[in-house]
């Protein structure tokens, strides 16, 4: 693994992504950037980790953190961030494993991070959008979640709930992850809340959020409810 401070780390949490993980890694590593990949796998029953282990044997740019059970998106990100700090990466990109985040957008995120401390891949600025296969319910849920985050927490970003982001090392060195209580998708909003509160520069670049081709969505009604409770909790901060 390249531990040069000029190298960037792509963190990808996985749970049952055996169909996607190899082509995704291949596409990321084909980009003209100094990228390493870290898979954080939550003991996927479909043996996603075994596929990654085979890739790792052949390519030192790939690593994996294997966790004992499904511990949540938030803790997966934090585990990845700590790995990045320990291994001296200068920038960290986070993305989903299901190709909803197009790897070809990574260069734009990295380029914008020269001007901003955090760069969000945004569906809701000019040039961004969502897959036309999205249901009306999913579109409304996403829009409403962003609306609540901006109203209740006074977040200034257009897309507060997306996970396709680039963080500079300075941000990860500064934020105390012990203060973040969310373990699911609401982690993304809570982390952005603390980043804005710390007065970091936050930028956005347009992305097209695409619907997954294989596998099933990981968002449940329980996650939606937990996200709403997270917003209410953060209003007291």
C-alpha positions as CSV (number, residue, x, y, z in Angstrom):
1,X,0.0,0.0,0.0
2,X,1.1,3.5,-0.8
3,X,1.6,5.5,2.4
4,X,2.7,8.7,0.7
5,X,0.9,11.7,2.0
6,X,0.0,12.7,-1.6
7,X,-2.0,9.5,-2.0
8,X,-5.7,9.5,-1.6
9,X,-7.9,6.8,0.0
10,X,-11.3,5.7,-1.3
11,X,-13.4,4.3,1.5
12,X,-16.2,1.9,0.5
13,X,-18.5,0.3,3.2
14,X,-19.9,-3.0,2.0
15,X,-22.6,-5.4,2.9
16,X,-23.6,-8.1,0.4
17,X,-22.0,-6.4,-2.6
18,X,-20.2,-9.3,-4.3
19,X,-21.6,-8.5,-7.8
20,X,-20.4,-4.9,-7.6
21,X,-17.2,-4.8,-5.6
22,X,-14.6,-6.0,-8.1
23,X,-15.8,-3.9,-11.1
24,X,-16.1,-0.9,-8.8
25,X,-12.5,-1.3,-7.5
26,X,-11.2,-1.9,-11.1
27,X,-12.9,1.3,-12.3
28,X,-11.6,3.4,-9.4
29,X,-8.0,2.2,-9.8
30,X,-8.1,2.8,-13.6
31,X,-8.5,6.6,-12.9
32,X,-5.4,8.8,-13.5
33,X,-5.1,9.6,-9.8
34,X,-2.9,8.3,-6.9
35,X,-5.7,6.3,-5.3
36,X,-5.8,3.4,-2.8
37,X,-9.1,1.6,-1.9
38,X,-10.2,0.5,1.5
39,X,-13.2,-1.8,1.7
40,X,-14.9,-1.9,5.2
41,X,-17.0,-5.0,5.1
42,X,-19.6,-5.9,7.8
43,X,-19.3,-9.7,7.6
44,X,-21.3,-10.0,4.3
45,X,-23.0,-13.4,4.1
46,X,-22.5,-13.3,0.3
47,X,-18.7,-13.4,0.9
48,X,-17.9,-10.0,-0.4
49,X,-14.8,-10.0,1.8
50,X,-13.4,-13.1,0.1
51,X,-13.5,-11.4,-3.3
52,X,-11.7,-8.3,-1.9
53,X,-9.1,-10.5,-0.3
54,X,-8.3,-12.1,-3.7
55,X,-8.0,-8.6,-5.3
56,X,-5.8,-7.5,-2.4
57,X,-3.4,-10.4,-3.0
58,X,-2.7,-9.1,-6.5
59,X,-2.9,-5.3,-5.9
60,X,-1.2,-3.5,-3.0
61,X,-3.5,-0.5,-3.5
62,X,-6.4,-2.5,-2.1
63,X,-7.0,-3.2,1.6
64,X,-9.9,-4.4,3.7
65,X,-11.2,-4.0,7.2
66,X,-13.4,-7.0,8.2
67,X,-15.9,-6.4,10.9
68,X,-17.7,-9.1,12.9
69,X,-21.3,-8.0,12.0
70,X,-23.5,-5.3,10.4
71,X,-22.4,-2.3,12.6
72,X,-23.7,0.5,10.5
73,X,-22.6,3.0,7.8
74,X,-21.5,5.6,10.4
75,X,-19.1,3.4,12.3
76,X,-17.8,2.0,8.9
77,X,-16.9,5.5,7.9
78,X,-15.2,6.2,11.2
79,X,-13.2,3.0,11.0
80,X,-12.1,4.1,7.5
81,X,-11.2,7.6,8.6
82,X,-9.0,6.2,11.4
83,X,-7.3,3.9,9.0
84,X,-6.6,6.9,6.7
85,X,-5.1,9.0,9.5
86,X,-2.9,6.1,10.7
87,X,-1.6,5.6,7.2
88,X,-1.0,9.3,6.3
89,X,-3.5,9.8,3.5
90,X,-3.9,13.5,2.5
91,X,-7.5,13.2,1.2
92,X,-10.3,10.7,1.7
93,X,-13.1,9.9,-0.7
94,X,-16.2,8.1,0.6
95,X,-18.7,6.4,-1.7
96,X,-21.3,3.7,-2.0
97,X,-20.5,0.2,-3.3
98,X,-23.5,-0.1,-5.6
99,X,-22.4,2.2,-8.5
100,X,-25.0,4.8,-7.4
101,X,-21.9,7.0,-7.2
102,X,-20.0,7.0,-10.5
103,X,-16.3,6.6,-10.0
104,X,-15.7,9.0,-12.9
105,X,-16.8,11.8,-10.7
106,X,-13.9,11.3,-8.2
107,X,-11.5,13.5,-10.2
108,X,-13.9,16.5,-9.9
109,X,-14.3,15.9,-6.1
110,X,-10.5,15.8,-5.7
111,X,-9.9,18.8,-7.8
112,X,-12.4,20.9,-5.9
113,X,-10.8,19.8,-2.6
114,X,-7.8,22.1,-3.5
115,X,-10.2,25.0,-2.7
116,X,-12.5,23.5,0.0
117,X,-11.9,21.4,3.1
118,X,-14.9,19.1,2.3
119,X,-16.4,18.6,-1.1
120,X,-19.9,17.0,-1.5
121,X,-21.1,15.2,-4.6
122,X,-24.4,17.1,-5.0
123,X,-27.6,15.9,-6.7
124,X,-29.3,19.2,-6.0
125,X,-27.1,21.9,-7.7
126,X,-27.0,22.8,-11.3
127,X,-25.7,19.9,-13.4
128,X,-26.6,17.3,-10.7
129,X,-29.6,15.0,-10.6
130,X,-31.0,11.6,-9.8
131,X,-31.7,8.5,-11.9
132,X,-35.0,8.7,-13.7
133,X,-35.7,5.2,-12.4
134,X,-36.1,6.7,-8.9
135,X,-39.7,6.4,-7.5
136,X,-41.6,9.5,-6.6
137,X,-41.6,8.3,-3.0
138,X,-37.8,8.0,-2.9
139,X,-37.3,11.4,-4.6
140,X,-39.7,13.1,-2.2
141,X,-38.1,11.4,0.8
142,X,-34.6,12.6,-0.3
143,X,-35.8,16.1,-0.9
144,X,-37.7,16.3,2.4
145,X,-34.7,14.9,4.3
146,X,-32.5,17.7,2.9
147,X,-35.2,20.3,3.6
148,X,-35.4,19.2,7.2
149,X,-31.7,19.2,7.7
150,X,-31.3,22.7,6.3
151,X,-34.3,24.1,8.3
152,X,-33.6,22.4,11.7
153,X,-29.8,22.4,11.6
154,X,-29.3,25.5,9.4
155,X,-27.0,23.5,7.1
156,X,-26.1,25.6,4.1
157,X,-25.3,22.8,1.6
158,X,-27.8,21.9,-1.1
159,X,-27.2,18.1,-0.6
160,X,-26.8,17.3,3.0
161,X,-27.6,13.5,2.9
162,X,-25.3,12.2,0.2
163,X,-22.3,10.0,1.0
164,X,-20.2,10.7,-2.1
165,X,-17.6,13.1,-0.5
166,X,-14.0,14.2,-0.4
167,X,-12.5,15.2,3.0
168,X,-9.1,16.7,3.5
169,X,-6.9,15.3,6.3
170,X,-7.3,18.6,8.2
171,X,-11.0,17.9,8.7
172,X,-10.5,14.3,9.9
173,X,-7.7,15.5,12.3
174,X,-10.1,18.1,13.8
175,X,-13.5,16.4,14.1
176,X,-13.9,14.4,17.3
177,X,-15.7,11.3,16.2
178,X,-16.6,10.4,19.8
179,X,-19.2,13.2,19.7
180,X,-21.0,11.6,16.7
181,X,-23.7,9.2,17.9
182,X,-25.3,8.2,14.6
183,X,-24.4,4.8,13.3
184,X,-26.6,4.6,10.2
185,X,-27.2,6.9,7.2
186,X,-28.0,9.9,9.5
187,X,-24.2,9.8,10.3
188,X,-23.7,11.8,7.0
189,X,-25.9,14.6,8.2
190,X,-24.4,14.6,11.7
191,X,-20.9,14.7,10.4
192,X,-21.7,17.6,8.1
193,X,-23.3,19.4,11.0
194,X,-20.1,19.3,13.0
195,X,-18.0,20.2,10.0
196,X,-20.0,23.3,9.4
197,X,-19.9,24.1,13.1
198,X,-16.1,24.0,13.0
199,X,-16.2,26.6,10.1
200,X,-14.6,24.4,7.5
201,X,-15.0,25.4,3.9
202,X,-17.6,23.2,2.2
203,X,-18.0,22.9,-1.5
204,X,-20.2,21.0,-3.9
205,X,-19.8,19.5,-7.3
206,X,-22.7,18.1,-9.4
207,X,-23.2,14.4,-9.7
208,X,-25.8,12.1,-11.2
209,X,-27.0,9.7,-8.5
210,X,-27.8,6.4,-10.3
211,X,-30.0,3.6,-9.2
212,X,-28.3,0.3,-8.4
213,X,-28.3,-2.3,-11.1
214,X,-27.8,-5.4,-8.9
215,X,-28.4,-6.1,-5.2
216,X,-31.0,-4.5,-3.0
217,X,-31.1,-1.1,-1.2
218,X,-29.9,-1.0,2.4
219,X,-32.2,1.8,3.5
220,X,-35.0,0.6,5.8
221,X,-37.9,2.4,7.6
222,X,-35.9,2.0,10.8
223,X,-33.1,4.0,9.2
224,X,-35.5,6.7,8.1
225,X,-36.9,7.0,11.6
226,X,-33.5,7.1,13.2
227,X,-32.5,9.9,10.8
228,X,-35.4,12.0,11.9
229,X,-34.5,11.4,15.6
230,X,-30.9,12.5,14.8
231,X,-32.1,15.8,13.4
232,X,-34.2,16.4,16.5
233,X,-31.2,15.6,18.8
234,X,-28.8,17.9,16.9
235,X,-31.2,20.9,17.3
236,X,-30.1,21.0,20.9
237,X,-26.4,21.2,20.1
